[in-house]
Amino acid sequence: MSDFDASALVTAARHARENAVAPYSGFKVGAALLTTGGRMYGGCNVENASYGLTVCAERVALLKALSEGERAFAAIAVVADTESPTPPCGPCRQLLWEYCGDIPVVLANLTRVSGTHQMRDLLPLPFDGRLLT
């Protein structure tokens, strides 16, 4: 596992969650993605009436980082106001694996960290570019 400050990453994810746009579900999620260079990119979920076009916090953080030229990542934190951990959904797991690889995923709520998991454990037998060659 990479050496990183999980507390700072969770704090950034909690802060990003405050900007969530969740008028339909009320389910606000924040994420913070850490680059190997030490930069953090926050993201929050953004809902819409069709739900299908909703963008998750993890993908917002990832797309912000990628759009700024980042290509190497160390960890991500995901925060929701739930008692149980709220891990990334399937599409988020796919994109995180493809662009970030086997990074640690820190899961937390508004008061505590509930665990840290490697991407390989959240997405066993992933589909990625290796299968296209």
C-alpha positions in Angstrom: 0.0 0.0 0.0 1.2 3.5 -0.8 2.3 5.8 2.0 -0.3 8.6 2.2 -2.2 10.7 4.8 -5.6 9.0 5.0 -6.9 11.6 7.4 -6.2 14.5 5.0 -7.7 12.6 2.1 -10.9 11.8 4.1 -11.1 15.5 5.2 -10.9 16.5 1.6 -13.6 14.0 0.6 -15.9 15.3 3.4 -15.4 18.8 2.2 -16.2 17.8 -1.4 -19.4 16.1 -0.2 -20.7 19.5 0.9 -21.0 20.5 -2.8 -23.0 17.4 -3.8 -26.1 18.0 -6.0 -28.6 15.4 -4.8 -32.1 17.0 -4.9 -33.8 13.7 -5.7 -32.2 11.1 -3.5 -30.6 13.3 -0.8 -27.7 10.9 -0.9 -24.6 13.1 -0.9 -21.2 11.5 -1.6 -17.8 13.1 -1.6 -14.5 11.7 -2.9 -10.9 12.9 -2.9 -8.3 11.4 -5.3 -4.6 11.7 -4.4 -2.0 11.8 -7.1 1.5 10.3 -6.6 2.7 13.9 -6.8 0.7 14.9 -3.7 -2.2 16.8 -5.3 -5.8 16.1 -4.3 -8.8 16.4 -6.5 -12.2 16.4 -4.9 -15.5 15.4 -6.4 -19.1 15.1 -5.4 -22.1 13.3 -6.9 -24.3 15.3 -9.3 -27.8 14.0 -9.8 -30.4 14.7 -12.5 -34.0 13.8 -12.9 -33.4 10.8 -15.1 -30.9 9.3 -12.5 -29.2 7.5 -15.3 -27.1 10.5 -16.2 -26.0 11.0 -12.5 -22.3 11.2 -12.1 -20.7 9.7 -9.0 -18.3 11.6 -6.8 -15.4 9.2 -7.6 -15.8 9.7 -11.3 -16.0 13.5 -10.9 -12.7 13.5 -8.9 -11.1 11.2 -11.5 -12.2 13.2 -14.5 -11.1 16.5 -12.9 -7.6 15.0 -12.3 -7.4 13.5 -15.8 -8.5 16.7 -17.4 -5.7 18.5 -15.6 -3.1 16.1 -17.0 -2.7 13.8 -14.0 -2.0 10.2 -14.8 -0.5 8.7 -11.6 -2.6 8.1 -8.5 -1.9 7.0 -5.0 -5.3 6.6 -3.2 -8.9 7.7 -3.1 -11.3 8.4 -0.2 -15.0 8.1 -0.4 -17.4 9.6 2.2 -21.1 9.3 2.6 -23.5 9.9 5.6 -24.1 6.2 6.2 -23.3 3.9 9.1 -22.0 1.1 6.8 -19.2 1.8 4.3 -20.3 3.1 0.9 -17.9 1.6 -1.7 -17.6 2.8 -5.3 -20.3 1.5 -7.7 -19.4 -0.8 -10.6 -18.8 1.9 -13.2 -16.6 3.8 -10.7 -14.6 0.6 -9.9 -14.0 0.0 -13.6 -12.7 3.5 -14.2 -10.7 3.7 -11.1 -9.0 0.4 -12.0 -8.4 1.4 -15.5 -6.9 4.8 -14.7 -5.6 4.4 -11.2 -4.7 0.7 -10.9 -4.5 -1.1 -7.6 -4.8 1.9 -5.3 -6.1 2.0 -1.7 -9.7 3.0 -1.4 -10.5 4.6 2.0 -14.2 4.4 3.0 -15.5 6.8 5.6 -18.6 8.4 6.9 -19.0 11.9 8.5 -17.2 10.8 11.8 -15.0 7.8 11.2 -13.0 5.7 8.7 -14.7 2.4 8.3 -11.9 0.7 6.3 -9.3 0.7 3.6 -9.5 -1.7 0.7 -7.3 -2.3 -2.4 -8.9 -1.9 -5.8 -8.0 -5.5 -6.6 -10.3 -6.6 -3.8 -13.1 -4.4 -4.9 -12.8 -5.4 -8.5 -11.5 -9.0 -8.8 -10.8 -10.2 -12.4 -11.1 -6.7 -13.9 -11.5 -6.0 -17.6 -8.8 -3.7 -18.8 -6.5 -2.9 -21.8 -4.5 -6.1 -21.2 -7.4 -8.1 -22.5 -7.6 -6.0 -25.8 -4.2 -7.1 -27.1 
